[in-house]
Amino acid sequence: MAAALVTARATAPARTAAPPLQARRHLITLLLLLGSTAILYSWNLATSGYSDYYSTAAKSMSLSWKAFFFGAFDPQATITLDKLSGFLIPQALSARMFGFSSWSLALPQVLEGLVTVAAAYYVFLRWSGWLGALVGALTLATAPLMVSMFSHGMEDAMLTMFTTLALAAWQRSVDTGRPGWLLATGAMVGLGFQAKMGEAWLVLPALFVAYLWLSGRPLRAKLRDVFWSAVVTIVVSFSWMTAMALVPSSQRPYVDGTTDNNVFAMVLGYNGVDRFVRNLIPGSLPGDPLYHPVGNAAIVGSVPGPIGHTPIKFLLPQYATQIGWLFPLAAAGLILGIVALRGERRRTGSPQRGGLRAGIIMCSALLVTVGAVLSGMSLPHTAYLTALMVPVAGLAGIGAVLLVRTFRESSAIRFALPAVLAVQTLWCLYLLNSFPEFAAPLTAPVAVLGLGGAALLAVVALRGGGARLPVAVAAAVAVAGALLTPAAWTLSTLDPTYAGTADDAYGGPQVAVVAARKLVRQSAYGIGLDSNVGVQPTETIEASAFDYASRESGAGSRWALATDSWRSAAPLILRGQSRVLPIGGYTSRIPSPTAQALREFVAVGSLGFVLLTPGAAKTGVYNPNLSAITDWVQGRCHLVDQQRYLPGSLRLAGARDLQERLYDCRPAG
């Protein structure tokens, strides 16, 4: 078995430059791949919808350069997002260029997806040649989760692009022995940090350990290379944070997620270690003592029981249908690759540094390190799983190459191809069983084609070979059966119903536990504007209240009104209103503005009206600052009669159900 795989490995690509004909084939393959991927990712651009929180910030950043630089939630830049805003920079620039719309926000993610696929193709080409690169890049590009993510405006798209570019730079450093490429690796990870902070660093252990293992440079030189690459990573990662920290607090927005207005506390504490060890970093917003998980994190992120904190959860249908249709093929690539490398070492006495060995080591390292973190944590969004897609796709490409080659051998290893195809088909049938609406038309064709084709290939292998045409037909039938269900899931994303949303990536039909997200937190508050969720009654109330406050306060005041929830501010900002003061940040628990500052705004005429919303509009529960503001507003300001600003059809709903109240806080006289 090992000898057969070594023979197969001998034909793998060397590090020499490709002949012109071969280079032309790679270029044509890549262009066709990118063209079809672009169509797939951009199919639903016009209906991709908005993420109420992040799209509001993108709108603000497209209206104000100050909001753009500081990553502010509101156009007047009073408070930042509770995360780094690097992933919104392309969206804000696109909105400035093409106008604010769902497609202009999603367009940058399509481009980021194309860059990701191209970078992955380059890396896979070095690992397993043309066939492996094609299979691996197709696996990556067409995974339902990737299609959904790169079709909507969300932070994980930029993170995935930069970590894949980091992998490409790492591969180049191993191939050429030039340490500058490892510095580029660090820079790419640092840029990925701007998109999703510490999650970008998850790839560093695998990149550095694999470099020390594979690079041909002396050990001392390799350690020095890794050190300087880590330095570059930290410098690039902290660049924007440092720039913001140098700006006096009076000249910049308040940093959300903190109690001391410190951007490092927000990134390293609130979005970092405090998620594992509560209240560890001083200045980061402490955990809410009254909070209980609701929404996406409570339903999808927390897989019930101990399984939710083990790698087993990746085999569950709600996750496996997003990234794991080809898990059996990837597993075959890992096993056959390790066997081939061991056989080669016994034959030659020295390990090969690039090619297959680089692919096996890197994919294994990424699955162990990144997979361990994702296994142990609850996943608030399925988009976190994209961190596993590159190693899974790379191993699938390696598996395809080794299975094809070993089928030509005379030893028992030739049975690997039909065996893997049969297992692949059974795996798809297992996943398909959780989706009755798709199982009915697909189960029989998948079983007949996949298992029947695998059986035919097993007969061919048993006879020691056969005519080329019958073998090709049997292989095509088996592959068609094994890939029919993954293809159906990918194509289903062309229907907006199965394409996911801008709040979370998810492609294809949803199992019951995922569909339950739609039943959670059914309050009057949701995404406004032309989004995936219907226009809420509160949006009309907020617009009416804002119009009234704007008329009454006049153009001289800085803000027409303040509102105690970002959810009530978002629809107004999305429609281009800049005279809105959000209170409390994302959690409603941030002291921005404080009760004292709000009173001063009213006293000097900068603010005249305050809109108070019910508890359902707020993310947090324990709100001392907001409670102080509410007490002052209700005790000092005058409740505005809803008849003065609400349409008649909404007065009853506003009074009895929605409980939004507009207060006039202007000094009497």
SEROMAR-627286 format. One record per residue (C-alpha): z, y, x; residue in one letter. Coordinates in Angstrom, 1 decimal, padded with zeros to 4 digits. Last residue first. Example, Ala and Ser with C-alpha at 12.3 -4.5 7.8 and 13.67 -1.06 7.14 Angstrom:
<atoms>
      pz      py      px  r
   007.1  -001.1   013.7  S
   007.8  -004.5   012.3  A
</atoms>
This chain:
<atoms>
      pz      py      px  r
   028.0   079.0  -040.5  G
   029.7   075.6  -040.0  A
   029.2   074.0  -036.6  P
   026.4   071.4  -036.6  R
   027.5   067.8  -037.0  C
   025.3   066.8  -040.0  D
   025.8   063.1  -040.5  Y
   023.2   060.5  -041.4  L
   024.6   057.2  -042.7  R
   023.0   053.7  -042.5  E
   024.7   051.3  -044.9  Q
   021.8   048.9  -045.1  L
   022.9   047.2  -048.3  D
   024.6   049.6  -050.7  R
   023.4   053.1  -049.9  A
   020.2   052.4  -048.0  G
   019.1   049.8  -050.6  A
   019.8   052.2  -053.4  L
   018.1   055.1  -051.8  R
   015.1   053.2  -050.6  L
   012.8   053.6  -053.6  S
   013.6   057.3  -053.9  G
   012.4   058.1  -050.4  P
   015.4   059.2  -048.3  L
   015.9   062.7  -046.8  Y
   017.9   064.9  -049.3  R
   018.7   062.1  -051.7  Q
   020.6   060.5  -049.0  Q
   023.3   063.2  -049.2  D
   024.2   064.1  -045.6  V
   027.7   063.2  -044.6  L
   029.4   066.2  -042.9  H
   030.8   066.0  -039.4  C
   034.4   066.2  -038.1  R
   036.2   063.0  -039.3  G
   033.2   060.7  -039.6  Q
   031.7   062.0  -036.4  V
   034.9   061.9  -034.5  W
   035.9   058.4  -035.6  D
   032.4   057.1  -034.8  T
   032.4   058.7  -031.4  I
   035.8   057.1  -030.6  A
   034.6   053.7  -031.9  S
   031.5   054.0  -029.7  L
   033.7   054.6  -026.7  N
   036.0   051.6  -027.5  P
   033.1   049.3  -028.4  N
   034.0   045.6  -028.6  Y
   031.2   044.0  -030.6  V
   028.0   044.3  -028.6  G
   024.4   043.9  -029.7  T
   024.5   046.5  -032.4  K
   022.4   046.8  -035.5  A
   024.5   044.3  -037.4  A
   027.6   046.4  -037.0  G
   026.3   049.1  -039.4  P
   024.5   052.2  -038.3  T
   025.6   055.8  -037.7  L
   022.9   058.5  -037.4  L
   024.2   061.7  -035.7  V
   022.8   065.2  -036.3  F
   023.0   068.6  -034.6  G
   022.5   068.1  -030.9  L
   021.8   070.6  -028.1  S
   023.6   073.4  -030.0  G
   026.2   074.1  -027.3  V
   029.0   072.6  -029.4  A
   027.1   069.6  -030.5  V
   026.2   068.6  -026.9  F
   029.8   069.2  -026.0  E
   031.1   066.9  -028.7  R
   028.7   064.2  -027.4  L
   029.9   064.6  -023.9  A
   033.5   064.2  -025.0  Q
   032.7   061.0  -027.0  A
   031.0   059.7  -023.9  T
   027.2   059.6  -023.7  P
   026.7   057.1  -022.3  S
   029.9   055.2  -022.1  P
   028.2   051.8  -022.4  I
   029.4   049.4  -025.1  R
   026.4   049.6  -027.5  S
   025.2   046.5  -025.7  T
   021.8   047.8  -024.8  Y
   022.9   051.4  -024.1  G
   025.8   053.0  -025.9  G
   024.2   055.9  -027.7  I
   020.5   056.6  -027.9  P
   019.6   060.3  -028.1  L
   016.2   060.9  -029.9  V
   014.1   064.0  -029.3  R
   011.2   062.1  -027.8  S
   009.5   060.8  -030.9  Q
   006.3   058.9  -030.0  G
   006.2   056.2  -032.6  R
   007.8   053.7  -030.3  L
   010.6   056.3  -029.7  I
   011.4   056.3  -033.4  L
   011.2   052.6  -033.8  P
   013.5   052.1  -030.8  A
   016.3   054.5  -031.7  A
   017.6   052.3  -034.6  S
   017.7   049.2  -032.4  R
   019.1   051.2  -029.5  W
   022.2   051.7  -031.6  S
   024.6   054.6  -032.2  D
   021.9   057.2  -033.0  T
   021.6   060.8  -031.9  A
   019.5   063.3  -033.7  L
   017.0   066.1  -033.3  A
   017.7   066.2  -029.6  W
   017.3   069.1  -027.2  R
   017.8   071.7  -029.9  S
   015.5   074.7  -030.1  G
   012.7   073.1  -032.1  A
   014.6   073.2  -035.4  G
   017.8   071.5  -036.3  S
   017.0   071.2  -040.0  E
   013.4   070.1  -039.6  R
   014.2   067.6  -036.9  S
   017.2   066.3  -038.8  A
   015.0   065.7  -041.9  Y
   012.2   064.0  -039.9  D
   014.8   061.9  -038.0  F
   016.5   060.7  -041.2  A
   013.1   059.8  -042.8  S
   012.0   057.9  -039.7  A
   015.4   056.1  -039.6  E
   015.2   055.2  -043.3  I
   011.6   054.0  -043.0  T
   012.5   051.9  -040.0  E
   015.5   050.5  -041.8  T
   013.3   048.8  -044.4  P
   011.9   046.6  -041.6  Q
   008.2   046.4  -040.7  V
   007.3   042.7  -040.5  G
   008.0   040.9  -037.2  V
   005.3   040.2  -034.7  N
   004.8   043.8  -034.1  S
   002.9   046.9  -035.5  D
   005.9   049.2  -035.4  L
   009.4   047.9  -035.6  G
   011.2   044.8  -034.2  I
   014.3   043.8  -036.2  G
   017.2   045.1  -038.0  Y
   017.9   044.3  -041.7  A
   019.8   041.2  -040.7  S
   018.7   037.7  -040.3  Q
   020.6   036.9  -037.1  R
   019.4   033.4  -036.7  V
   016.8   031.8  -039.0  L
   013.8   032.5  -036.8  K
   015.6   030.9  -033.8  R
   015.8   027.7  -035.9  A
   012.1   027.1  -035.0  A
   013.3   026.2  -031.5  V
   015.8   023.5  -032.7  V
   013.3   022.2  -035.3  A
   010.5   021.6  -032.8  V
   008.0   024.4  -032.4  Q
   004.2   024.2  -032.6  P
   002.2   025.4  -029.6  G
   003.1   027.9  -026.9  G
   006.4   029.6  -026.3  Y
   007.0   032.7  -024.3  A
   009.8   035.0  -025.5  D
   010.3   038.5  -026.7  D
   006.5   039.4  -026.7  A
   005.9   036.4  -029.0  T
   004.7   032.9  -028.8  G
   001.1   031.8  -029.2  A
   001.4   029.2  -032.0  Y
   001.0   031.5  -035.0  T
  -001.3   033.7  -033.0  P
  -003.9   030.9  -033.1  D
  -005.5   030.7  -029.6  L
  -002.2   029.2  -028.6  T
  -003.3   026.0  -030.3  S
  -005.9   025.5  -027.6  L
  -003.1   024.8  -025.1  T
  -001.3   022.4  -027.4  W
  -004.5   020.5  -028.2  A
  -005.4   020.3  -024.6  A
  -002.0   018.8  -023.8  P
  -002.6   016.3  -026.6  T
  -006.1   015.2  -025.6  L
  -005.2   014.9  -021.9  L
  -004.2   011.2  -021.7  A
  -006.9   010.1  -024.2  G
  -009.6   012.0  -022.4  A
  -008.4   010.7  -019.1  V
  -008.6   007.1  -020.4  A
  -012.1   007.6  -021.9  V
  -013.4   009.3  -018.8  A
  -012.0   006.5  -016.5  A
  -013.6   003.8  -018.7  A
  -017.0   005.7  -018.6  V
  -016.8   006.2  -014.9  A
  -016.0   002.5  -014.3  V
  -018.9   001.5  -016.6  P
  -021.3   003.8  -014.6  L
  -020.2   002.8  -011.1  R
  -020.6  -000.9  -011.5  A
  -017.5  -002.9  -010.9  G
  -014.5  -003.3  -008.7  G
  -012.0  -006.0  -007.6  G
  -012.0  -007.9  -010.8  R
  -008.4  -006.9  -011.5  L
  -009.2  -003.3  -010.8  A
  -012.0  -003.3  -013.4  V
  -009.7  -005.0  -015.9  V
  -007.0  -002.4  -015.2  A
  -009.6   000.4  -015.7  L
  -010.5  -001.1  -019.1  L
  -006.8  -001.2  -020.0  A
  -006.3   002.4  -019.0  A
  -009.3   003.4  -021.2  G
  -007.8   001.5  -024.2  G
  -004.3   003.0  -023.6  L
  -005.6   006.6  -023.4  G
  -008.5   006.4  -025.9  L
  -006.8   004.3  -028.6  V
  -003.4   005.9  -028.3  A
  -004.6   009.5  -028.1  V
  -007.1   008.9  -030.9  P
  -004.4   007.3  -033.2  A
  -001.6   009.9  -032.5  T
  -003.8   013.0  -032.8  L
  -004.5   013.7  -036.5  P
  -001.0   012.9  -037.9  A
   001.0   013.9  -034.8  A
   000.1   017.6  -035.0  F
   001.9   018.4  -038.3  E
   004.5   015.7  -037.5  P
   005.7   017.4  -034.3  F
   008.5   015.4  -032.6  S
   006.3   012.3  -032.2  N
   003.8   014.2  -030.0  L
   006.3   014.2  -027.2  L
   006.6   010.4  -027.2  Y
   002.8   010.0  -027.6  L
   002.2   012.3  -024.6  C
   004.6   010.1  -022.5  W
   002.8   007.0  -023.7  L
  -000.5   008.4  -022.6  T
   000.8   009.4  -019.2  Q
   002.3   005.9  -018.7  V
  -001.1   004.4  -019.5  A
  -002.9   006.8  -017.1  L
  -000.3   006.1  -014.4  V
  -000.8   002.3  -014.7  A
  -004.6   002.6  -014.8  P
  -004.5   004.7  -011.6  L
  -001.8   002.7  -009.7  A
  -003.7  -000.6  -010.1  F
  -005.7   000.2  -006.9  R
  -002.4   000.0  -005.0  I
  -002.7  -003.8  -005.2  A
  -005.0  -003.8  -002.2  S
  -008.8  -003.5  -002.2  S
  -008.9   000.2  -002.2  E
  -011.2   002.4  -004.4  R
  -008.4   003.1  -006.9  F
  -006.5   004.5  -004.0  T
  -008.8   007.4  -003.8  R
  -008.7   008.4  -007.4  V
  -004.9   008.1  -007.6  L
  -004.4   010.0  -004.4  L
  -006.4   013.0  -005.6  V
  -005.0   013.1  -009.1  A
  -001.4   012.8  -007.8  G
  -001.9   015.7  -005.3  I
  -003.1   017.9  -008.1  G
  -000.2   016.9  -010.4  A
   002.1   017.6  -007.5  L
   000.8   021.1  -007.2  G
   001.1   021.7  -010.9  A
   004.8   020.5  -011.0  V
   005.5   022.6  -007.9  P
   003.9   025.7  -009.5  V
   005.3   025.2  -013.0  M
   009.0   025.0  -012.1  L
   009.7   028.8  -012.0  A
   007.8   029.0  -015.4  T
   010.9   027.4  -017.0  L
   012.7   030.7  -017.2  Y
   010.1   031.7  -019.9  A
   012.0   029.4  -022.3  T
   014.5   032.1  -022.8  H
   018.3   032.1  -022.8  P
   018.3   029.1  -020.6  L
   021.8   027.7  -020.3  S
   022.5   027.1  -016.6  M
   023.0   023.9  -014.6  G
   019.5   022.6  -014.8  S
   017.9   026.0  -014.0  L
   019.9   026.2  -010.8  V
   019.2   022.6  -009.7  A
   015.5   023.0  -010.6  G
   015.2   026.0  -008.4  V
   016.6   024.2  -005.4  T
   015.5   020.6  -005.9  V
   012.1   021.3  -007.6  L
   011.3   024.0  -005.0  L
   012.2   021.7  -002.1  A
   010.2   018.8  -003.5  S
   007.1   021.0  -004.1  C
   007.4   022.4  -000.5  M
   007.9   019.1   001.2  I
   005.1   017.3  -000.7  I
   002.6   020.2  -000.3  G
   003.3   020.7   003.4  A
   002.9   017.0   004.0  R
  -000.4   016.9   002.1  L
  -002.0   019.6   004.2  G
   000.0   021.0   007.0  G
   002.3   019.6   009.7  R
   001.2   016.0   010.2  Q
   004.1   013.8   011.4  P
   003.9   012.0   014.7  S
   003.9   008.2   015.6  G
   000.3   007.9   014.4  T
   000.4   004.7   012.3  R
   004.1   004.8   011.4  R
   003.8   008.5   010.6  R
   000.8   007.9   008.5  E
   002.5   005.3   006.5  G
   005.5   007.5   005.8  R
   003.2   010.3   004.7  L
   001.2   008.1   002.3  A
   004.4   006.7   000.8  V
   005.7   010.2   000.2  I
   002.4   011.3  -001.3  G
   002.3   008.3  -003.6  L
   005.8   009.0  -005.0  I
   005.3   012.8  -005.4  L
   001.8   012.5  -006.8  G
   002.9   009.8  -009.2  A
   005.7   012.0  -010.4  A
   003.2   014.8  -011.0  A
   001.0   012.5  -013.0  L
   004.0   011.4  -015.1  P
   005.1   015.0  -015.6  F
   001.7   016.0  -016.9  L
   002.8   017.3  -020.3  W
   005.8   018.9  -018.7  G
   005.6   022.7  -018.8  I
   005.8   023.8  -022.4  Q
   005.7   020.5  -024.3  T
   008.5   019.3  -021.9  A
   010.8   022.1  -023.0  Y
   011.1   021.8  -026.7  Q
   010.3   018.1  -026.4  P
   013.3   017.2  -024.3  L
   012.4   016.0  -020.7  L
   013.5   019.3  -019.1  F
   016.9   018.7  -020.8  K
   017.5   015.7  -018.5  I
   017.8   018.0  -015.5  P
   021.5   018.6  -016.5  T
   023.5   021.4  -018.1  H
   022.1   021.1  -021.6  G
   022.6   017.3  -021.5  I
   026.4   018.0  -021.6  P
   026.2   018.8  -025.3  G
   023.7   020.7  -027.4  P
   020.8   022.5  -025.5  V
   022.1   026.0  -025.2  S
   019.2   028.3  -024.5  G
   017.3   027.5  -027.7  V
   019.9   028.2  -030.4  I
   022.7   030.3  -029.0  A
   020.5   032.1  -026.4  A
   017.9   033.0  -029.0  N
   020.2   034.7  -031.4  G
   023.9   034.6  -031.4  V
   026.5   033.8  -028.7  P
   030.1   035.0  -029.7  H
   031.4   038.3  -028.5  Y
   034.9   039.6  -029.1  L
   036.1   039.7  -025.5  P
   032.8   041.3  -024.4  D
   032.3   040.5  -020.8  G
   032.9   043.3  -018.4  P
   030.2   045.9  -017.7  L
   029.6   046.1  -013.9  S
   031.8   048.6  -012.1  G
   033.6   046.1  -009.9  P
   031.7   042.8  -009.3  I
   033.7   039.7  -010.4  L
   034.0   040.4  -014.1  N
   032.9   036.9  -015.2  R
   032.0   034.4  -012.6  V
   028.6   032.9  -013.5  F
   026.9   035.7  -015.3  R
   029.0   038.1  -013.2  D
   027.1   036.9  -010.2  V
   023.9   038.7  -011.1  G
   022.7   040.7  -014.1  N
   026.0   042.6  -014.7  Y
   027.1   042.2  -011.1  G
   024.3   042.4  -008.5  L
   021.9   044.4  -010.6  V
   024.2   046.6  -012.7  M
   026.8   047.0  -010.0  A
   024.1   048.0  -007.6  F
   022.9   050.6  -010.0  V
   026.3   052.3  -010.2  N
   027.0   054.4  -013.3  N
   030.7   053.4  -013.3  D
   031.0   051.3  -016.4  T
   027.8   049.4  -015.9  T
   025.2   047.6  -017.8  G
   023.1   050.7  -018.3  D
   022.8   053.1  -015.4  V
   023.1   056.7  -016.7  Y
   019.9   058.7  -016.3  P
   019.3   060.9  -013.3  R
   020.0   064.5  -012.2  Q
   023.7   064.6  -012.9  S
   024.2   061.2  -011.1  S
   023.0   062.7  -007.8  P
   019.9   060.8  -006.6  V
   020.7   058.6  -003.5  L
   021.6   055.6  -005.8  A
   018.1   055.8  -007.3  M
   016.4   055.5  -003.9  A
   018.8   052.6  -002.9  T
   018.1   050.7  -006.1  M
   014.3   051.2  -005.6  W
   014.4   049.8  -002.1  S
   017.0   047.0  -002.6  F
   014.5   044.2  -003.0  S
   012.1   045.5  -000.4  V
   014.9   045.8   002.2  V
   016.5   042.5   001.2  I
   013.3   040.6   001.5  T
   012.3   042.3   004.7  V
   015.7   041.3   006.2  V
   015.1   037.7   005.0  A
   011.7   037.7   006.7  S
   013.4   039.0   009.8  W
   015.9   036.1   009.8  F
   013.3   033.5   009.0  V
   011.1   034.6   011.9  D
   014.0   034.6   014.3  R
   015.0   031.1   013.3  L
   011.4   030.0   013.8  K
   011.3   031.6   017.2  A
   014.4   029.8   018.3  R
   013.0   026.5   016.9  L
   009.8   026.8   018.8  P
   006.7   027.4   016.7  R
   004.9   024.4   015.0  G
   006.0   025.4   011.5  S
   006.8   022.5   009.2  L
   010.5   022.0   009.0  W
   011.7   025.5   009.7  L
   009.1   026.8   007.2  Y
   010.2   024.2   004.6  A
   013.8   025.4   004.9  V
   012.7   029.0   004.6  F
   010.5   028.6   001.6  L
   012.8   026.3  -000.2  A
   015.9   028.5   000.3  P
   013.9   031.6  -000.7  L
   012.6   030.4  -004.0  V
   015.7   031.3  -006.0  L
   015.5   034.9  -004.6  W
   013.1   035.9  -007.4  A
   015.8   035.0  -010.0  E
   018.0   037.7  -008.4  G
   016.1   040.6  -009.8  M
   013.5   040.0  -012.5  K
   010.6   042.3  -011.9  A
   011.8   044.3  -008.9  Q
   013.0   041.1  -007.3  F
   009.4   039.9  -007.4  G
   008.6   042.8  -005.1  L
   011.3   041.5  -002.7  G
   009.8   038.0  -002.9  V
   006.4   039.4  -002.0  M
   007.9   041.3   000.9  A
   009.7   038.2   002.2  G
   006.4   036.2   002.1  T
   004.7   039.1   003.9  A
   007.3   038.7   006.7  L
   006.3   035.0   006.8  L
   002.7   036.1   007.2  W
   003.7   038.2   010.2  G
   005.1   035.1   011.8  P
   001.6   033.8   012.7  R
   001.5   030.0   013.2  G
  -001.8   030.0   011.4  T
  -001.4   027.2   008.8  D
   002.4   027.6   008.4  V
   002.2   031.4   008.1  S
  -000.7   031.0   005.6  R
   001.3   028.6   003.5  Q
   004.1   031.1   003.4  W
   001.7   033.9   002.4  A
   000.5   031.7  -000.5  A
   004.1   030.8  -001.5  L
   004.9   034.5  -001.6  A
   001.9   035.1  -003.7  L
   003.2   032.5  -006.1  T
   006.6   034.3  -006.1  T
   004.8   037.6  -006.8  F
   002.8   036.3  -009.7  M
   005.7   034.5  -011.3  T
   007.9   037.5  -011.2  L
   005.2   039.7  -012.6  M
   004.7   037.3  -015.6  A
   008.5   036.8  -016.1  D
   009.0   040.4  -017.2  E
   007.3   040.3  -020.5  M
   004.2   041.9  -022.2  G
   002.4   039.0  -023.8  H
  -000.6   036.8  -023.0  S
   000.6   035.8  -019.5  F
   003.7   034.3  -021.0  M
   002.0   032.4  -023.9  S
  -000.6   030.9  -021.6  V
   002.0   030.0  -019.0  M
   004.2   028.3  -021.6  L
   001.3   026.3  -023.0  P
   000.3   025.0  -019.5  A
  -003.3   025.9  -019.2  T
  -003.3   027.9  -015.9  A
  -000.9   025.7  -014.0  L
  -002.5   022.4  -014.9  T
  -005.9   024.0  -014.3  L
  -004.7   025.2  -010.9  A
  -003.4   021.8  -010.0  G
  -006.5   019.9  -011.2  V
  -008.9   022.2  -009.4  L
  -006.8   022.5  -006.2  A
  -006.4   018.7  -006.1  G
  -010.1   018.1  -006.5  L
  -011.0   020.7  -003.8  W
  -008.6   019.6  -001.2  G
  -005.0   018.4  -001.5  S
  -002.5   020.7   000.2  W
  -004.6   023.5   001.5  R
  -006.6   023.7  -001.7  L
  -003.3   023.7  -003.6  F
  -002.3   026.9  -001.8  V
  -005.6   028.7  -002.5  Y
  -005.7   027.6  -006.1  Y
  -002.1   028.8  -006.6  A
  -003.1   032.3  -005.3  A
  -006.0   032.4  -007.7  A
  -003.9   031.2  -010.7  V
  -001.2   033.8  -010.0  T
  -003.8   036.6  -009.6  V
  -005.3   035.6  -012.9  L
  -001.9   035.6  -014.6  G
  -001.0   039.0  -013.2  E
  -004.3   040.3  -014.7  L
  -003.4   038.9  -018.1  V
   000.1   040.4  -017.7  Q
  -001.4   043.8  -017.1  P
  -003.3   043.6  -020.3  L
  -000.3   042.9  -022.5  A
   000.9   046.5  -022.7  L
  -002.6   047.8  -023.4  S
  -003.1   045.0  -026.0  W
   000.1   045.9  -027.9  S
  -000.8   049.6  -028.1  S
   000.0   052.8  -026.2  F
  -003.1   054.6  -025.0  G
  -005.7   053.3  -022.5  F
  -004.7   055.0  -019.2  M
  -001.1   056.0  -020.0  R
  -000.4   052.7  -021.7  A
  -001.8   050.9  -018.7  S
   000.5   052.9  -016.4  L
   003.5   052.0  -018.6  A
   002.6   048.3  -018.7  Q
   002.0   048.2  -014.9  P
   005.4   049.8  -014.3  I
   007.2   047.6  -016.9  L
   007.8   044.7  -014.5  F
   009.5   047.1  -012.1  G
   012.1   048.1  -014.6  S
   015.3   046.7  -013.1  L
   017.6   045.6  -015.8  K
   020.0   047.2  -018.3  D
   017.3   049.7  -019.1  L
   018.2   053.2  -018.0  T
   020.0   055.9  -019.9  I
   019.5   059.6  -020.6  T
   015.8   059.6  -019.5  A
   014.4   062.2  -022.0  Q
   011.8   059.6  -023.0  P
   014.3   056.9  -023.8  D
   014.9   053.5  -022.2  F
   014.7   054.8  -018.6  A
   013.1   053.0  -015.7  G
   014.1   055.7  -013.2  F
   010.6   056.5  -012.0  F
   008.9   056.2  -015.4  F
   011.6   058.0  -017.3  A
   011.1   060.9  -014.9  K
   007.4   060.6  -015.3  W
   007.7   060.9  -019.0  S
   005.5   059.7  -021.8  L
   004.3   056.3  -020.4  S
   007.9   055.5  -019.2  M
   009.2   056.2  -022.7  S
   006.6   053.8  -024.2  K
   007.4   051.2  -021.6  A
   011.1   051.6  -022.5  A
   010.3   051.1  -026.2  T
   008.2   048.0  -025.2  S
   011.2   046.6  -023.4  Y
   013.7   046.8  -026.3  Y
   011.4   046.1  -029.3  D
   009.3   043.5  -027.5  S
   005.9   044.3  -029.0  Y
   003.0   042.4  -030.6  G
   000.4   040.2  -029.0  S
  -002.1   040.8  -031.9  T
  -004.8   042.7  -030.0  A
  -004.3   040.7  -026.9  L
  -004.7   037.4  -028.7  N
  -007.7   035.9  -026.7  W
  -006.7   037.7  -023.5  S
  -005.0   034.7  -021.8  Y
  -007.6   032.1  -022.8  L
  -010.6   034.3  -022.0  I
  -009.1   035.2  -018.6  A
  -008.4   031.6  -017.9  T
  -012.0   030.7  -018.6  S
  -013.2   033.4  -016.1  G
  -010.6   032.6  -013.5  L
  -011.6   028.9  -013.5  L
  -015.3   029.6  -013.4  L
  -014.7   032.1  -010.5  L
  -012.5   029.6  -008.6  L
  -014.9   026.8  -008.9  T
  -017.8   029.0  -007.8  I
  -015.9   030.2  -004.8  L
  -014.7   026.7  -003.8  H
  -018.3   025.4  -004.1  R
  -019.6   028.2  -002.0  R
  -017.0   027.4   000.7  A
  -018.2   023.8   000.7  Q
  -021.8   024.9   001.1  L
  -020.9   027.4   003.8  P
  -018.8   024.8   005.8  P
  -015.0   025.2   005.4  A
  -013.1   026.6   008.4  A
  -011.0   024.1   010.2  T
  -007.5   023.3   009.0  R
  -008.4   019.8   008.0  A
  -009.0   018.7   004.4  P
  -007.9   015.2   003.4  A
  -010.1   012.3   004.4  T
  -007.5   010.6   006.4  A
  -005.1   010.6   003.5  R
  -007.1   007.9   001.7  A
  -006.7   005.7   004.8  T
  -003.0   006.5   004.9  V
  -002.8   005.6   001.3  L
  -004.3   002.3   001.8  A
  -002.1   001.6   004.8  A
   001.0   002.5   002.7  A
   000.0   000.0   000.0  M
</atoms>
